[in-house]
Amino acid sequence: MRVTFPFLYSATSIENGQPVVGHRGDWAEIDLPDASDTPRVCIVEGYSPEGVPYLVEVRKLDGQFYRPKLSVRMKDYFPIDDGSDRFNVRNIGEFVPSFFFGNAVNGQTPIADRPDQIIRYIESAENARAAVTDEKAETLARIEGALANLVVVDGEVWEPCAEPKLFADIFFSPPNVMIGFHEEVRRTPNGIACVMPLDQIHSFTGLLQEASAEASMTSGRQERTPGVVEDRKGWTVNDVQLPEITFLDDTLLGDPTEQALEAARLSSRDILGRTDLQGFRRPFILAWLDFRDALDSAAADRSKDNMEAMFFHWSHATEVLTNSSVEELPQAYQITGTTTGYRIRSRHEAEAYREGFRRAYEGPWVARAEQRHSQAR
């Protein structure tokens, strides 16, 4: 789809025998792929970390996920209901702004040149004056580079994004909960960030319920906002704004095998509480070594049996650690809200990724039947 928009670029002219640096304007024509018929993955309705509601549709094209491109810079992703914060084929030129006209708020904060200003300048006599040198080609190349990975969906401009994931940092009380669209939705060094596939909301909810019931995770102090220290407080799942996901084609989600292996690798380190095996008692050492060996086998040969063995030993190692008495733990392993959070996260992530794996291999009814059976025991 051909998109046309006005733009400005630096130019130098000669006035009274002296070079004068200014600008000129022209129309850019860029071809963007029309992805209006791209398969739809899901619609996500949730809240930003600031509590602002959003509604985002996610699509997938040639193995890449896409979402609408925002025209405002925000900490995270929360579109405005009327769509005025999203790029479309009419305002796409603002994606690579220029600042030649000196627009500002209170004379200080620069504001990008407006399309109507640029068009009036292009049509003016000043723009027709000859320039000695200009950066038109360089500016066009920069614009083309910035728009290279974008597509058009029903007149809106969409951008590539990572596969959306359920994300909660249960270090905080109540936890930060959101849908993560970032390429690297990973665990933070100082938090207890939990990442689960988008179709595992029930395991995600179970994790939150268990975290809310742990006294060690609702006492003490926390620094949710840098520089602001506050007391933790009790909370329930009803205090957390959970996202709502409507799947349009869940077969388009990412490879559950690869995702499970990555989560298991992280968990094998986390459940040690940032210590090593020294000082743990024999039952846990054996359980952890079985988990490690099963993980290595699954990574080398991703057969169903190997993956199931990895999930079993993953859950078993966490269970043995959870049931260990204080005397069975090394002195370096402190039973705190953080280490408790590691165990809770490990147990529920093992459940979530196991069900995601079984959904892909055996169908959703088998995975859900297994989950109901385990909950009934």
Disulfide bonds with the S-S distance in Angstrom:
none
